[in-house]
Amino acid sequence: MKSESSIPLPIIGSEVTTACGSPDKFTFETPHVLHDGKWIFFCTPGCQQDFIRDPQNSCLTNHIREEAD
């Protein structure tokens, strides 16, 4: 498995899709986490923390899985 440092983040200002499906411009302040070798972006730090606490049962998990398919 790749380490976090070997998976590049998007370019600052580029558009990313958050875990809930909303488009957003990426900044270093954009809440994000590496999960299963993929960067996941969040609208708020609260959503990020909920996902980090329990990624398998987060309210965003099903949406993230749908996006990956």
C-alpha positions in Angstrom: 0.0 0.0 0.0 1.2 3.5 -0.8 2.1 5.8 2.0 0.2 9.1 2.4 3.2 11.1 1.2 3.4 9.2 -2.1 -0.2 10.0 -3.1 -0.3 13.6 -4.3 -2.9 16.0 -3.3 -4.8 18.0 -5.9 -3.4 21.4 -7.1 -4.4 24.3 -5.0 -7.5 25.9 -6.5 -8.5 22.8 -8.5 -12.0 21.5 -8.1 -12.6 18.4 -5.9 -15.8 16.6 -5.0 -16.5 16.3 -1.3 -17.7 13.1 0.3 -21.3 14.3 0.2 -21.0 15.0 -3.6 -20.6 18.8 -3.5 -17.9 20.5 -5.7 -15.4 22.6 -3.9 -12.1 24.4 -4.6 -9.2 22.6 -2.9 -7.0 24.5 -0.4 -4.7 23.2 2.2 -7.5 24.0 4.7 -9.9 21.7 2.9 -10.7 18.9 5.3 -9.4 15.6 3.8 -8.2 12.2 4.8 -6.5 9.3 3.0 -8.8 6.3 2.9 -8.1 3.0 1.0 -5.4 4.8 -1.1 -7.7 7.7 -2.1 -8.0 11.2 -0.9 -11.5 11.9 0.5 -12.5 15.6 0.9 -15.1 17.0 3.2 -17.2 20.2 3.4 -16.6 20.6 7.2 -14.1 19.4 9.8 -17.0 17.8 11.7 -17.8 15.5 8.8 -14.1 14.7 8.5 -13.9 13.8 12.2 -17.1 11.7 12.0 -15.6 9.7 9.1 -12.2 9.3 10.9 -13.9 8.0 14.1 -15.8 5.3 12.2 -15.3 5.1 8.4 -17.3 1.9 8.0 -20.4 3.4 9.6 -20.1 7.1 8.7 -23.2 8.7 7.1 -20.9 9.4 4.1 -19.7 5.9 3.6 -22.4 4.8 1.2 -21.9 7.9 -0.9 -18.1 7.4 -1.0 -18.6 3.8 -2.2 -21.0 4.9 -4.9 -18.5 7.5 -6.2 -15.8 4.8 -6.3 -17.9 2.4 -8.5 
